Amino acid sequence: MTKFIKPLFLSVLFFVAISCTNNSKSIETLKTTIESQISNIDGDVAVAFLDLSDEKNHVFINVDEKFHAASTMKVPVMIELYKQQSEGKLNLNDSILLKNEFKSIVDGSLYKMDIGDDSDDVIYSKIGSMQKMYDLMYSMITVSSNLATNVLIELVDAKKTTATMRTLGAAKIEVLRGVEDQKAYDLGLSNSTTANDLLAIMKAIANGTAGTKEDCEAMLTILKAQKWNDMIPKYLPKEITVAHKTGSITGVHHDAAIVYAPNGKTYVLVLLSKNLKDFKKGTDQLAQISKSVYDFMN
């Protein structure tokens, strides 16, 4: 029997080697496709893709380049809220006063949010009332409420939020302030991130290491309820589950997602952009990159 085992063993090694080679070619093909798609975008783009079921499958393009974080910084705030709740510092079921008066990080001067610049107009009718922290957090993520964000980031502290991100492997992300602090913006003091950092953060949530297992499940539930779906989910089948957070300001559009493919595989995809000359066209082109990644995974 021994004389048959050696040829069989060699055959298995051969097929494994062929499989690995084909997989390498396949991921290289995906990278080439994405690079070609990026070359057609009039702006600066970063892409971070990681197959959580097989981390050899990844594409990293400009992942350490700094971008204005826009509303993607709201994910770190959510993580910090759950962290402080687990430490007994707050309870998300408790209520706090919804106010519209915040201090600039530059000089402490007061500023207010403008309903015309916010994606959540409903919340403004509730100013002056007590609101459950969980509900504010839910609005912060799902409809990207800026007013809710400022109330919550003042509660948990921006510096503490950044420090927590460091423990998750996000080495460069900076959560400095709330939204619409014009004095800070004029001085270049803005929240910033890299694709690599958002990848680390979303991976930690997906793997259940961004907090307790239960807290990560709760965060995923909120991220799956995202209302803005014009980038990563846009060209994916409607039944696909995507847990994600978008962010945009003038010339900037981001999306950071955990995607659950129908074949049971899960992957993280981060698309960042800045200096977009045509915002609508650029957004659609980024959505096409998401479709290329999905096709590779399936």
C-alpha positions as CSV (number, residue, x, y, z in Angstrom):
1,M,0.0,0.0,0.0
2,T,2.9,2.3,0.7
3,K,3.8,2.7,-2.9
4,F,0.4,4.3,-3.6
5,I,0.6,6.8,-0.7
6,K,3.5,8.8,-2.0
7,P,2.0,9.5,-5.5
8,L,-1.3,10.4,-3.8
9,F,0.5,12.8,-1.4
10,L,2.4,14.4,-4.3
11,S,-0.9,14.8,-6.2
12,V,-2.5,16.6,-3.3
13,L,0.5,18.9,-2.9
14,F,0.3,19.7,-6.6
15,F,-3.4,20.6,-6.5
16,V,-2.9,22.7,-3.4
17,A,0.0,24.5,-5.2
18,I,-2.2,25.1,-8.3
19,S,-5.0,26.4,-6.1
20,C,-2.8,28.8,-4.3
21,T,-1.3,30.1,-7.6
22,N,-4.8,30.6,-9.1
23,N,-5.9,32.4,-5.9
24,S,-2.9,34.7,-6.1
25,K,-3.6,35.5,-9.8
26,S,-7.2,36.1,-8.9
27,I,-6.5,38.7,-6.2
28,E,-3.9,40.3,-8.5
29,T,-6.6,40.5,-11.2
30,L,-8.9,42.2,-8.7
31,K,-6.3,44.7,-7.7
32,T,-5.5,45.5,-11.4
33,T,-9.3,46.0,-12.0
34,I,-9.6,48.3,-9.0
35,E,-6.6,50.3,-10.0
36,S,-8.1,50.8,-13.5
37,Q,-11.3,51.9,-12.0
38,I,-9.5,54.4,-9.7
39,S,-7.6,55.8,-12.7
40,N,-11.0,56.9,-14.2
41,I,-12.0,58.8,-11.0
42,D,-11.3,62.6,-11.0
43,G,-10.1,62.8,-7.4
44,D,-8.0,61.0,-4.8
45,V,-9.0,57.5,-3.7
46,A,-8.0,54.9,-1.1
47,V,-9.2,51.3,-1.0
48,A,-8.9,48.8,1.8
49,F,-10.4,45.3,1.2
50,L,-9.9,42.3,3.5
51,D,-11.5,38.9,3.2
52,L,-12.1,37.9,6.9
53,S,-12.4,34.2,6.0
54,D,-9.0,34.3,4.2
55,E,-6.9,37.3,5.0
56,K,-4.5,36.5,2.1
57,N,-7.2,37.9,0.0
58,H,-6.7,41.7,0.4
59,V,-6.2,44.8,-1.7
60,F,-4.6,47.8,-0.1
61,I,-4.3,51.0,-2.2
62,N,-3.2,54.3,-0.6
63,V,-4.4,52.9,2.8
64,D,-2.1,55.2,4.8
65,E,-3.0,58.4,3.1
66,K,-4.8,60.9,5.4
67,F,-8.4,61.9,4.6
68,H,-10.9,64.2,6.3
69,A,-12.9,61.6,8.3
70,A,-16.3,63.3,7.7
71,S,-19.0,61.2,9.3
72,T,-17.0,58.0,9.5
73,M,-15.7,59.4,12.8
74,K,-19.2,58.6,14.3
75,V,-18.3,54.9,14.4
76,P,-15.4,55.5,16.9
77,V,-17.9,57.6,19.0
78,M,-20.3,54.7,19.0
79,I,-17.5,52.3,20.1
80,E,-16.5,54.7,22.9
81,L,-20.1,54.9,24.1
82,Y,-20.3,51.2,24.5
83,K,-16.9,51.1,26.1
84,Q,-17.8,53.6,28.8
85,Q,-21.1,51.8,29.4
86,S,-19.2,48.6,30.0
87,E,-17.0,50.5,32.5
88,G,-20.1,51.7,34.3
89,K,-19.6,55.4,33.4
90,L,-22.9,55.7,31.6
91,N,-26.0,53.8,30.7
92,L,-27.3,54.1,27.1
93,N,-30.8,53.7,28.4
94,D,-30.5,56.8,30.4
95,S,-31.6,60.2,29.0
96,I,-29.7,63.4,28.6
97,L,-30.6,67.0,27.6
98,L,-30.6,67.5,23.9
99,K,-29.1,71.0,23.5
100,N,-27.8,73.0,20.6
101,E,-24.9,74.9,22.0
102,F,-21.3,73.6,21.8
103,K,-17.8,74.9,22.5
104,S,-15.2,75.4,19.8
105,I,-12.0,73.5,20.5
106,V,-10.1,76.6,19.4
107,D,-11.1,79.1,22.1
108,G,-14.2,77.7,23.8
109,S,-16.5,80.1,22.1
110,L,-20.1,78.8,21.5
111,Y,-21.6,77.8,18.2
112,K,-24.8,76.1,17.2
113,M,-25.8,73.5,14.6
114,D,-27.8,74.6,11.6
115,I,-30.7,72.4,10.7
116,G,-30.0,73.2,7.0
117,D,-26.6,71.5,7.2
118,D,-27.8,68.4,9.0
119,S,-29.1,65.1,7.6
120,D,-31.5,64.7,10.5
121,D,-34.1,67.5,10.7
122,V,-36.5,65.6,12.9
123,I,-34.2,65.8,16.0
124,Y,-34.3,69.7,16.0
125,S,-37.9,69.7,17.1
126,K,-36.7,67.9,20.3
127,I,-34.1,70.4,21.4
128,G,-34.5,71.2,25.1
129,S,-36.0,67.8,25.9
130,M,-34.5,64.8,27.5
131,Q,-33.5,62.1,25.0
132,K,-32.3,58.5,25.5
133,M,-28.6,58.2,24.7
134,Y,-29.2,55.0,22.7
135,D,-31.7,56.9,20.5
136,L,-29.2,59.7,19.9
137,M,-26.5,57.1,19.0
138,Y,-28.9,55.3,16.7
139,S,-29.6,58.5,14.8
140,M,-25.9,59.4,14.8
141,I,-25.2,56.3,12.8
142,T,-28.3,55.5,10.8
143,V,-29.1,59.0,9.5
144,S,-25.8,60.6,10.4
145,S,-27.3,63.1,12.8
146,N,-24.7,65.9,13.4
147,L,-26.6,67.3,16.4
148,A,-26.8,63.9,18.1
149,T,-23.1,63.4,17.4
150,N,-22.0,66.7,19.1
151,V,-24.1,65.9,22.2
152,L,-22.5,62.5,22.4
153,I,-18.9,63.3,21.6
154,E,-19.1,66.0,24.3
155,L,-20.3,63.3,26.7
156,V,-17.6,60.7,26.0
157,D,-14.7,63.1,25.1
158,A,-12.9,63.2,21.8
159,K,-9.4,62.4,23.2
160,K,-10.7,59.3,25.0
161,T,-12.3,58.2,21.8
162,T,-9.1,58.5,19.9
163,A,-7.2,56.6,22.7
164,T,-9.6,53.8,22.4
165,M,-9.1,53.6,18.6
166,R,-5.4,53.1,19.3
167,T,-6.1,50.0,21.3
168,L,-8.0,48.6,18.3
169,G,-4.9,49.1,16.0
170,A,-6.0,52.3,14.4
171,A,-2.7,54.2,14.6
172,K,-3.5,57.4,12.8
173,I,-7.2,58.2,13.1
174,E,-7.8,61.5,15.0
175,V,-11.1,62.3,16.6
176,L,-10.6,65.9,17.6
177,R,-14.0,67.6,17.8
178,G,-17.6,67.6,17.0
179,V,-19.2,68.7,13.7
180,E,-19.4,72.2,12.3
181,D,-16.8,73.8,14.5
182,Q,-15.9,76.4,11.9
183,K,-13.1,78.0,13.8
184,A,-11.3,74.7,14.1
185,Y,-12.0,73.8,10.5
186,D,-10.5,77.2,9.4
187,L,-7.3,76.3,11.3
188,G,-7.1,72.8,9.8
189,L,-8.2,71.1,13.0
190,S,-10.4,68.4,11.6
191,N,-11.2,64.8,12.3
192,S,-9.0,62.6,10.1
193,T,-8.6,59.0,9.2
194,T,-6.9,56.5,6.9
195,A,-8.4,53.6,5.0
196,N,-6.2,51.3,7.1
197,D,-7.5,52.6,10.3
198,L,-11.2,52.3,9.3
199,L,-10.4,48.8,8.2
200,A,-9.0,47.9,11.6
201,I,-12.0,49.4,13.4
202,M,-14.6,47.7,11.2
203,K,-12.7,44.4,11.4
204,A,-12.7,44.7,15.2
205,I,-16.5,45.2,15.3
206,A,-17.0,42.2,12.9
207,N,-14.8,40.0,15.0
208,G,-16.3,41.0,18.2
209,T,-13.2,42.6,19.6
210,A,-14.2,46.3,19.6
211,G,-15.9,45.7,22.9
212,T,-17.8,42.9,24.5
213,K,-19.3,40.3,22.2
214,E,-22.8,41.5,23.0
215,D,-21.8,45.2,22.4
216,C,-20.3,44.3,19.0
217,E,-23.5,42.5,18.0
218,A,-25.5,45.6,19.1
219,M,-23.2,47.9,17.0
220,L,-23.6,45.6,14.0
221,T,-27.4,45.8,14.3
222,I,-27.2,49.6,14.2
223,L,-24.7,49.7,11.3
224,K,-27.0,47.3,9.3
225,A,-29.8,49.9,9.6
226,Q,-27.8,52.5,7.7
227,K,-30.1,54.7,5.6
228,W,-27.5,56.1,3.2
229,N,-26.8,53.3,0.7
230,D,-25.5,55.0,-2.5
231,M,-21.9,53.6,-2.4
232,I,-20.9,50.2,-1.2
233,P,-24.3,48.6,-1.2
234,K,-25.5,50.3,-4.4
235,Y,-24.8,47.7,-7.0
236,L,-25.0,44.6,-4.7
237,P,-28.0,42.3,-4.7
238,K,-30.8,43.8,-2.4
239,E,-30.8,40.7,-0.1
240,I,-27.1,41.2,0.8
241,T,-26.5,42.4,4.4
242,V,-24.2,45.4,4.7
243,A,-23.2,46.9,8.0
244,H,-21.7,50.3,7.2
245,K,-21.2,54.0,7.8
246,T,-20.8,56.7,5.2
247,G,-19.4,60.2,5.4
248,S,-19.4,63.2,3.1
249,I,-18.5,66.8,2.8
250,T,-17.7,68.9,-0.2
251,G,-15.5,66.9,-2.6
252,V,-15.3,64.0,0.0
253,H,-17.3,60.8,0.0
254,H,-16.5,57.7,2.1
255,D,-18.0,54.4,3.0
256,A,-16.7,51.8,5.5
257,A,-18.5,48.4,5.5
258,I,-18.7,44.9,6.7
259,V,-20.4,42.8,3.9
260,Y,-22.0,39.4,4.4
261,A,-21.8,37.5,1.2
262,P,-24.4,34.8,0.4
263,N,-21.7,32.1,0.3
264,G,-21.1,32.6,4.0
265,K,-18.0,34.7,3.6
266,T,-17.6,38.1,5.3
267,Y,-15.3,40.9,4.2
268,V,-14.5,44.5,5.1
269,L,-14.3,47.2,2.4
270,V,-13.3,50.8,3.0
271,L,-13.6,53.3,0.2
272,L,-12.3,56.9,0.8
273,S,-12.2,59.8,-1.6
274,K,-11.3,63.5,-1.6
275,N,-11.0,66.3,-4.2
276,L,-13.8,64.8,-6.2
277,K,-14.5,67.1,-9.1
278,D,-17.9,65.5,-9.9
279,F,-19.4,64.2,-6.6
280,K,-22.2,62.2,-8.1
281,K,-20.1,60.6,-10.8
282,G,-17.3,59.9,-8.4
283,T,-19.7,58.2,-5.9
284,D,-21.1,56.0,-8.7
285,Q,-17.5,55.0,-9.7
286,L,-16.7,54.1,-6.1
287,A,-19.9,52.0,-6.0
288,Q,-18.6,50.2,-9.1
289,I,-15.4,49.3,-7.2
290,S,-17.6,47.7,-4.5
291,K,-19.3,45.6,-7.2
292,S,-15.9,44.4,-8.4
293,V,-15.0,43.3,-4.9
294,Y,-18.3,41.6,-4.4
295,D,-18.0,39.7,-7.7
296,F,-14.5,38.5,-6.6
297,M,-15.9,37.2,-3.3
298,N,-18.7,35.4,-5.1
